[in-house]
Amino acid sequence: MVFAFSGQEALDLLNDTIPPDVVYVFSDINMPGMSGLDLLDTIKKNYPNIKVSMISAYGDQENYEKAIKSGAKEFFTKPIDFNTLKKEILNIINS
């Protein structure tokens, strides 16, 4: 598990190894610099096999639709249900 504090830091981590050692990205929509939705678009363009889930404090339909349309596997709202997140991660690991 690796943590990045911005979208650019996440991309830098993904670019450290080719192909990336990452199988799952869990990203907030609101971050410093680029948005999580921009990060999602970049990841899906450059690394289509990496699964991405988004989280937001706002469960608005617009962000949900943008995330899912852009390839997000799941969309979580805060406060997060950690049991649901755990199931999501286990499904990815076991697939």
matplotlib code that plots the C-alpha trace (Angstrom):
import matplotlib.pyplot as plt

x = [0.0, 1.4, -0.1, 0.1, -1.0, -1.8, -2.8, 0.7, 2.4, 0.1, 1.1, 4.8, 4.4, 2.7, 5.5, 8.2, 8.0, 6.9, 4.5, 3.3, 3.2, -0.1, -3.4, -5.8, -6.1, -8.5, -8.7, -10.6, -12.3, -11.0, -7.3, -4.5, -3.6, -5.5, -8.9, -9.5, -11.6, -8.6, -6.4, -8.9, -8.9, -5.1, -4.9, -7.5, -5.8, -2.3, -3.0, -6.4, -5.9, -5.5, -8.8, -9.8, -12.5, -13.4, -14.5, -16.2, -17.7, -20.5, -22.6, -23.9, -25.1, -22.9, -19.6, -20.9, -21.8, -18.5, -16.6, -18.4, -18.4, -14.7, -14.1, -14.2, -15.0, -16.8, -17.9, -17.9, -19.1, -17.8, -18.0, -16.8, -18.2, -14.9, -16.6, -17.7, -14.3, -12.7, -15.0, -14.1, -10.4, -10.8, -12.7, -9.9, -7.2, -9.1, -10.0]
y = [0.0, 3.4, 6.8, 9.9, 13.3, 14.8, 13.6, 14.4, 12.4, 9.5, 9.7, 9.9, 6.7, 4.9, 6.0, 4.7, 1.2, 0.0, -1.6, -0.1, -2.4, -0.9, -2.8, -0.4, 3.3, 4.8, 8.5, 11.5, 13.7, 16.9, 17.0, 19.6, 20.3, 18.1, 16.7, 13.1, 12.9, 14.2, 11.6, 8.9, 10.0, 9.9, 6.5, 4.9, 6.4, 5.3, 2.2, 0.8, -2.4, -0.5, -0.5, 2.9, 3.8, 7.3, 8.9, 12.2, 14.1, 15.0, 12.1, 14.2, 12.6, 14.7, 13.5, 9.9, 9.9, 11.5, 8.9, 5.9, 7.1, 7.7, 4.1, 4.2, 0.8, 2.1, 5.5, 5.9, 8.8, 10.0, 8.9, 5.7, 2.3, 0.4, -3.0, -2.1, -0.8, -4.0, -6.1, -4.0, -4.6, -8.3, -8.6, -7.0, -9.1, -12.3, -11.5]
z = [0.0, -1.0, -0.3, -2.5, -1.4, -4.8, -8.3, -9.6, -6.8, -7.7, -11.3, -10.4, -8.3, -11.2, -13.6, -11.3, -12.7, -16.1, -15.9, -12.6, -9.5, -8.7, -9.2, -7.5, -6.9, -4.4, -5.0, -3.6, -6.1, -4.4, -4.1, -4.4, -8.0, -10.4, -9.5, -8.8, -12.0, -14.0, -12.3, -13.2, -16.8, -17.0, -15.3, -17.5, -20.6, -19.7, -17.5, -18.5, -16.4, -13.1, -11.2, -9.8, -7.2, -6.3, -3.0, -2.3, 0.6, -1.8, -3.2, -6.0, -9.2, -11.5, -9.9, -9.7, -13.4, -14.5, -12.4, -13.6, -17.2, -17.0, -15.9, -12.1, -10.7, -7.6, -6.1, -2.3, -0.3, 3.0, 5.7, 4.1, 5.0, 5.6, 5.3, 1.7, 0.9, 2.3, 0.1, -3.0, -2.3, -1.7, -4.9, -6.9, -5.2, -5.9, -9.5]

ax = plt.figure().add_subplot(projection="3d")
ax.plot(x, y, z, "-o")
ax.set_aspect("equal")
plt.show()
